[in-house]
Amino acid sequence: MKSNKDAKPSKNELDGPATRERVLLEAARLFRHHGYAATTLRAVADAAGVKAGSIYYHFESKEQILGQVLDKGITIVANAVRTRIEALPESALWRDRIAAGIEGHLWGMLHYGDFTSANIRIYGQIPTSAKNRHRVVRRAYADYWDQLFESALASGELRPDTSTAMIRLFVIGALNWTVEWYNPQRGSFQDFSRQITAIVFDGILAHDKA
């Protein structure tokens, strides 16, 4: 008797994009909540509603699925950031560009939480080979923010007494963890984004009104 893994997959399971995306989504959710090591291909297949063997028509291994999940998490956020910044006029202040980037990063983080949270939670658990491949994508995104902050610094809009690398690490690190505590029932995303942006720019202390 054939096992579920050996059973011939149905045509629907072999149809490309929809099945592939469903597998990635369920893998991201499982990685997020259970970690990389504890998530098996069979668990991913069961969650996606496909036979275990069908996964191999779309991915070569669990590590390849992991790479796709991690890359997708960064790509979603990076695209949201670039889209918002590039929509601004060329005359936009760097403060406005950074604010647009913050909104884009938050939007990507919070609207695709399983991918982005998995990216944060399991990065330290993954095999070195997968980490090395994904590091290229992470570095490109970090470079984008470094260039943004360096341009703001050159224009005189950014405080000169702190390195742009430290600013980027602080800002992106703080934004990343909102995916773990953000509650949409407490207010709209737009209000949330404005509050976060105000804290980044102006701190938490009341300004002297005199």
Helices and strands as residue ranges (DSSP letters): H 11-14, H 16-34, H 41-48, G 52-57, H 62-86, H 94-111, H 113-121, G 123-125, H 128-154, H 164-176, H 178-181, G 184-186, H 189-202
